[in-house]
Amino acid sequence: MADIVDQQTRSRMMAGIRGKNTKPELALRRALHARGFRFRLHSKNVCGRPDLVFPKYRAVVFVHGCFWHRHEGCRYTTTPSTRQEFWRAKFTANVARDASVRGKLLKDGWRVATVWECALRKPDQVNATTDLFSTWLRSNELQLQIGDEDSRTNLET
């Protein structure tokens, strides 16, 4: 199946996709800052350049897009019908890199939270996510994963 737009248009569209300061990330940052949490952004000194770094709690947060990072069971995790081999390889590499970075951070003594974009789409979801994250941040749990209620919200040790 051919792409519905020409190559130049597709290239421009893909170039416009941000890697940092995304809408979900900004929503979480605003909510956490309003609750008094202070953090570093995209620290080059921490493996994987997490979206948020909380040195006081030795914790990091990755705000992952469900499509790009393959949020399992999420309705936003779709696969394009064109160039399927390319997309399969791209998504596999993304998931492998995420797992590798998470493993290295845990080994280095960091606590790791993954917040999926689907958990930050509506204001009430942002508040619920911020509540869960705030509780986790003050706990001793090593990992946290937050997705919307259609997928999963869980604490992992």
C-alpha positions as CSV (number, residue, x, y, z in Angstrom):
1,M,0.0,0.0,0.0
2,A,1.4,3.4,-1.0
3,D,1.7,6.3,1.4
4,I,-1.2,8.8,1.2
5,V,1.2,11.8,1.1
6,D,4.3,12.4,-1.0
7,Q,7.8,11.8,0.3
8,Q,8.6,15.5,1.0
9,T,5.4,16.0,3.0
10,R,6.0,12.8,5.0
11,S,9.6,13.9,5.7
12,R,8.4,17.3,6.9
13,M,5.7,15.6,9.1
14,M,8.2,13.2,10.7
15,A,10.7,16.0,11.3
16,G,8.1,17.9,13.3
17,I,7.8,15.1,15.9
18,R,9.5,16.2,19.0
19,G,11.8,14.2,21.2
20,K,11.6,16.5,24.2
21,N,9.2,19.1,25.6
22,T,6.2,17.2,24.3
23,K,2.7,18.0,25.4
24,P,2.5,15.1,27.8
25,E,5.9,15.9,29.3
26,L,4.9,19.5,29.8
27,A,1.6,18.6,31.4
28,L,3.4,16.3,33.9
29,R,6.1,18.9,34.6
30,R,3.5,21.6,35.3
31,A,1.6,19.4,37.7
32,L,4.7,18.2,39.6
33,H,6.1,21.8,39.8
34,A,2.7,23.0,41.2
35,R,3.0,20.4,43.9
36,G,6.5,21.7,44.9
37,F,8.7,19.1,43.3
38,R,11.9,20.4,41.7
39,F,13.8,18.5,39.0
40,R,16.4,18.7,36.3
41,L,15.4,18.4,32.6
42,H,17.0,16.1,30.1
43,S,20.3,15.8,32.1
44,K,23.2,14.9,29.9
45,N,24.9,13.5,33.0
46,V,22.4,10.7,33.5
47,C,22.2,7.6,31.2
48,G,19.5,7.9,28.6
49,R,18.9,11.6,29.2
50,P,15.6,11.1,31.1
51,D,12.9,13.7,30.7
52,L,12.9,14.5,34.4
53,V,15.6,13.9,37.0
54,F,15.0,14.1,40.7
55,P,18.5,14.1,42.3
56,K,17.0,14.4,45.9
57,Y,15.1,11.1,45.4
58,R,17.7,9.5,43.1
59,A,14.8,9.0,40.6
60,V,14.3,9.6,36.9
61,V,11.2,9.8,34.7
62,F,10.7,8.9,31.1
63,V,7.5,10.2,29.5
64,H,7.1,7.7,26.7
65,G,4.9,8.1,23.6
66,C,2.7,5.0,23.3
67,F,3.3,4.7,19.5
68,W,7.1,5.1,19.5
69,H,7.9,3.1,22.6
70,R,5.3,0.4,22.0
71,H,3.0,0.6,25.1
72,E,1.8,-2.9,25.3
73,G,-2.0,-3.3,25.2
74,C,-2.6,0.4,24.5
75,R,-4.9,1.6,21.8
76,Y,-2.4,4.2,20.6
77,T,0.2,1.5,19.8
78,T,-0.5,1.1,16.2
79,T,1.7,0.0,13.4
80,P,1.8,1.7,10.0
81,S,0.7,-0.5,7.1
82,T,3.4,0.8,4.8
83,R,7.1,-0.2,5.1
84,Q,6.3,-2.8,7.8
85,E,9.9,-4.2,8.0
86,F,11.3,-0.7,8.6
87,W,8.8,0.0,11.4
88,R,9.2,-3.4,13.0
89,A,13.0,-2.8,13.1
90,K,12.5,0.8,14.4
91,F,10.1,-0.2,17.2
92,T,12.3,-3.3,18.2
93,A,15.3,-1.0,18.5
94,N,13.4,1.5,20.6
95,V,12.1,-1.1,23.0
96,A,15.5,-2.7,23.3
97,R,17.2,0.7,24.0
98,D,14.6,1.5,26.6
99,A,15.2,-1.8,28.4
100,S,19.0,-1.3,28.2
101,V,18.8,2.2,29.6
102,R,16.4,1.2,32.4
103,G,18.7,-1.7,33.4
104,K,21.8,0.5,33.5
105,L,20.0,3.2,35.5
106,L,18.8,0.6,38.1
107,K,22.3,-0.9,38.2
108,D,23.7,2.6,38.9
109,G,21.3,3.1,41.8
110,W,18.6,5.2,40.2
111,R,14.9,4.6,40.6
112,V,13.1,4.6,37.2
113,A,9.5,5.7,36.4
114,T,7.9,5.4,33.0
115,V,4.8,7.5,32.4
116,W,3.0,6.7,29.2
117,E,1.4,9.5,27.1
118,C,-2.0,7.9,27.4
119,A,-2.0,8.6,31.2
120,L,-1.6,12.3,30.5
121,R,-4.2,13.0,27.8
122,K,-6.9,14.6,30.1
123,P,-6.6,16.9,33.1
124,D,-8.1,14.4,35.5
125,Q,-5.6,11.8,34.2
126,V,-2.7,14.2,34.8
127,N,-3.9,14.7,38.4
128,A,-4.3,10.9,39.0
129,T,-0.9,10.3,37.4
130,T,0.7,13.0,39.5
131,D,-0.8,11.5,42.7
132,L,0.6,8.0,41.8
133,F,4.0,9.4,40.9
134,S,4.2,11.6,44.1
135,T,3.4,8.5,46.3
136,W,6.0,6.5,44.4
137,L,8.7,9.2,44.6
138,R,8.4,9.2,48.4
139,S,8.5,5.4,48.6
140,N,11.3,2.9,48.3
141,E,10.0,1.2,45.2
142,L,12.6,1.0,42.4
143,Q,10.3,1.1,39.4
144,L,7.0,2.6,38.4
145,Q,5.0,2.4,35.2
146,I,1.9,4.5,34.7
147,G,-0.5,4.1,31.8
148,D,-4.2,4.9,31.5
149,E,-6.9,2.7,33.1
150,D,-7.5,0.9,29.8
151,S,-4.0,-0.4,29.8
152,R,-2.3,-0.6,33.2
153,T,-1.1,1.3,36.3
154,N,1.3,-0.6,38.4
155,L,4.2,-0.5,40.8
156,E,7.1,-2.8,40.1
157,T,9.9,-3.8,42.5
